[in-house]
Amino acid sequence: MERILQSLINKIDKEYIDVLYGKGSYFKIHKINWLTQLKCYQITLTLYCTDLELTKEAYPDGIEYFMKDAWGLLGIEGKYVVVSSLDVKL
């Protein structure tokens, strides 16, 4: 499921990712877990960005936009929380 979600975000939203985080930026989904106490999925990901100035404006709100879009395309019913980290791609 991680690979599918990662591919959806990086392929479908590639143009928007480039605009918001710099050309060549991408998301890496590390794992998706079910949290029994919260009854939702936890998605752990890293954003590899190429332009820190652009990223300041769109991080972390932009991640929620991309996740909402891709999660809907997966067709999974249920809530999720995102644990994200930021890394600079040189």
Secondary structure, 3 states (H helix, E strand, C coil): CHHHHHHHHHHHCHHHHHHHHCCCCEEEEEEEEEECCCCEEEEEEEEEECCHHHHHHHCCHHHHHHHHHHHHHHCCCCCEEEEEEEEECC
